[in-house]
Amino acid sequence: MPEQIRDGRGRGNLATVNSDGQIITRATAIPQHTKSSVDGNYYEAYTGKVTLVDAVERGIIYLDNQDPTDYIIVDKVFIDVWASTGGVGGGTITYYKNPDITGGTAIVPVNTNFSKSEGLEGTQLRTLTTMLGGTQWWEGYFEPSSSIVINEEKFCIPPGYDFGISITPPAGNTSMDINVNIAFYLLDIDLLA
């Protein structure tokens, strides 16, 4: 009697081979961020509406990864900018790796799986008093009265590292509202094997 490969679920299904004798298989692929959301490992950290009353660079949001094993993968950054009073032209958004910070208001990232309540190890802050030092590694331009989505999913914050975003309003600004949201997930290393 020939060898047979059964599905192991008691349904009586047998493996099929093609004309070259190769086993036919089927795989289902889903993006890592979707699986992370289902598993309760996808979060969004947002500042809420913040009013900037001058044209000075301000640390607006900060993520610190103190988890000993998980890597934070930044998926998207959303920036909503309202009209500027007194401002001329656009402003800048700047990314910082490992900035030195002071002050700030604690924020609790929202787990996007509504049935999960897992938190994160580390510090998440908004509206920092100062964000200095570290490595400035990206800067972009924005116009007031705009919404910007930056598709990232190309950088990670390893355990023991941190990340910050600062905003510099347009020159002459006396009042401009802004909201920044960072969508990120914890890397499931088992899916990479």
C-alpha positions as CSV (number, residue, x, y, z in Angstrom):
1,M,0.0,0.0,0.0
2,P,1.4,3.4,-0.9
3,E,2.3,6.0,1.7
4,Q,-0.4,8.7,2.2
5,I,-0.2,12.1,3.8
6,R,-3.4,12.9,5.7
7,D,-4.5,16.4,6.9
8,G,-4.4,15.3,10.6
9,R,-7.9,16.8,11.3
10,G,-9.9,13.6,10.8
11,R,-11.5,15.0,7.6
12,G,-10.1,12.3,5.4
13,N,-8.3,14.8,3.1
14,L,-5.1,13.5,1.5
15,A,-2.2,15.5,0.1
16,T,-2.2,16.1,-3.7
17,V,0.7,16.0,-6.0
18,N,1.2,17.7,-9.4
19,S,2.4,16.0,-12.6
20,D,6.0,16.4,-11.4
21,G,5.3,14.6,-8.2
22,Q,5.5,17.7,-6.1
23,I,3.1,18.2,-3.1
24,I,0.6,20.9,-3.8
25,T,0.2,23.3,-0.9
26,R,-1.6,26.5,-0.2
27,A,-0.6,29.4,2.1
28,T,-2.4,32.4,3.4
29,A,-0.4,35.6,3.9
30,I,-1.5,38.5,6.0
31,P,0.5,41.7,6.8
32,Q,2.4,41.7,10.1
33,H,0.4,44.8,11.3
34,T,-2.9,42.9,10.7
35,K,-1.7,39.9,12.7
36,S,-0.4,42.2,15.4
37,S,-3.8,43.9,15.7
38,V,-5.6,40.6,16.0
39,D,-3.0,39.4,18.7
40,G,-3.4,42.7,20.6
41,N,0.1,44.0,19.8
42,Y,-0.8,47.0,17.6
43,Y,-1.1,50.4,19.2
44,E,-1.7,54.1,18.4
45,A,-0.1,56.9,20.5
46,Y,-1.6,60.3,19.8
47,T,-1.1,63.8,21.2
48,G,-4.7,65.0,20.9
49,K,-5.0,68.6,19.7
50,V,-2.1,70.7,20.9
51,T,-1.9,74.5,20.4
52,L,1.5,75.9,19.5
53,V,1.7,79.6,20.3
54,D,5.1,80.5,18.7
55,A,7.4,79.5,15.9
56,V,9.8,77.6,18.1
57,E,10.6,73.9,17.6
58,R,8.7,71.8,20.1
59,G,9.0,68.1,21.0
60,I,5.5,66.9,20.3
61,I,5.5,63.1,20.9
62,Y,8.0,60.6,22.4
63,L,8.1,56.8,22.6
64,D,10.6,55.0,24.8
65,N,10.9,51.2,24.5
66,Q,11.8,49.7,27.8
67,D,10.5,46.2,27.0
68,P,13.4,43.8,27.3
69,T,12.5,41.6,24.3
70,D,10.0,43.3,22.0
71,Y,10.9,45.6,19.0
72,I,8.5,48.4,18.2
73,I,7.9,48.8,14.5
74,V,6.5,52.2,13.5
75,D,3.9,51.6,10.9
76,K,2.4,55.0,10.1
77,V,2.7,58.6,11.4
78,F,-0.4,60.8,11.0
79,I,-0.2,64.6,11.3
80,D,-3.1,66.9,11.3
81,V,-2.3,70.6,11.1
82,W,-4.9,73.4,11.5
83,A,-4.5,76.9,10.1
84,S,-1.8,79.2,11.6
85,T,-2.6,82.6,13.0
86,G,0.2,84.9,12.0
87,G,2.3,82.2,10.4
88,V,3.8,82.6,6.9
89,G,4.6,79.5,4.8
90,G,5.0,76.0,6.1
91,G,6.6,74.3,9.0
92,T,8.8,71.3,9.6
93,I,8.4,67.9,11.3
94,T,11.6,66.3,12.6
95,Y,12.4,62.7,13.7
96,Y,14.9,62.1,16.5
97,K,16.6,58.9,17.5
98,N,17.4,58.7,21.2
99,P,16.7,62.4,22.1
100,D,17.3,63.8,25.5
101,I,14.0,65.1,26.8
102,T,12.5,66.9,29.8
103,G,8.9,67.4,30.9
104,G,6.0,66.2,28.9
105,T,2.5,64.8,29.6
106,A,2.1,61.0,29.9
107,I,0.0,59.3,27.2
108,V,-1.3,55.8,27.1
109,P,-1.2,54.2,23.7
110,V,-4.5,52.7,22.6
111,N,-4.6,48.9,21.8
112,T,-6.4,48.7,18.5
113,N,-7.8,45.3,19.4
114,F,-10.7,46.5,21.5
115,S,-10.9,43.2,23.4
116,K,-7.3,43.5,24.7
117,S,-6.0,45.7,27.4
118,E,-2.2,44.9,27.3
119,G,-0.1,47.9,27.9
120,L,3.5,48.7,27.0
121,E,6.6,48.9,29.0
122,G,8.3,52.3,28.6
123,T,7.4,55.9,28.6
124,Q,5.1,57.6,26.1
125,L,4.8,61.4,26.3
126,R,3.4,64.4,24.5
127,T,4.1,68.1,24.5
128,L,7.7,67.9,25.9
129,T,9.4,70.8,27.5
130,T,12.6,70.1,25.6
131,M,13.8,67.6,23.1
132,L,17.5,68.0,22.4
133,G,20.4,65.9,21.4
134,G,20.1,62.5,20.0
135,T,20.3,62.0,16.2
136,Q,18.2,64.1,13.9
137,W,17.6,61.8,11.0
138,W,14.6,63.0,9.0
139,E,13.0,66.3,8.4
140,G,9.9,67.1,6.3
141,Y,7.9,70.1,5.3
142,F,4.2,70.7,6.0
143,E,1.6,73.3,5.1
144,P,-0.9,74.5,7.6
145,S,-4.5,73.3,7.1
146,S,-3.3,69.8,5.9
147,S,-3.4,66.2,6.9
148,I,-0.4,64.0,6.3
149,V,0.1,60.3,6.4
150,I,3.6,58.9,6.4
151,N,3.8,55.2,5.7
152,E,6.8,54.0,7.6
153,E,7.1,50.3,8.5
154,K,10.8,50.6,7.8
155,F,12.3,51.4,11.1
156,C,12.2,49.8,14.5
157,I,12.8,51.0,18.1
158,P,14.7,48.1,19.8
159,P,14.6,47.5,23.5
160,G,16.4,50.4,25.3
161,Y,16.0,52.9,22.5
162,D,13.6,55.8,22.0
163,F,12.1,58.0,19.3
164,G,10.7,61.5,19.2
165,I,9.0,63.9,16.8
166,S,9.2,67.6,17.0
167,I,7.2,70.3,15.1
168,T,8.4,73.7,14.1
169,P,5.4,76.0,13.2
170,P,5.7,78.5,10.3
171,A,7.6,81.7,10.9
172,G,5.4,84.3,12.7
173,N,3.0,81.8,14.1
174,T,1.1,82.8,17.2
175,S,-1.5,80.0,17.3
176,M,-1.6,76.7,15.4
177,D,-3.3,73.5,16.4
178,I,-1.6,70.2,15.6
179,N,-2.3,66.5,16.3
180,V,0.3,63.7,15.8
181,N,-0.6,60.0,15.9
182,I,2.0,57.2,15.7
183,A,0.7,53.8,14.8
184,F,3.0,50.9,15.7
185,Y,3.2,47.3,16.6
186,L,5.3,44.9,18.6
187,L,7.3,42.6,16.3
188,D,6.4,38.9,16.3
189,I,9.8,37.5,15.6
190,D,8.3,34.0,15.2
191,L,6.6,35.1,12.0
192,L,10.0,35.9,10.5
193,A,11.5,32.4,10.9
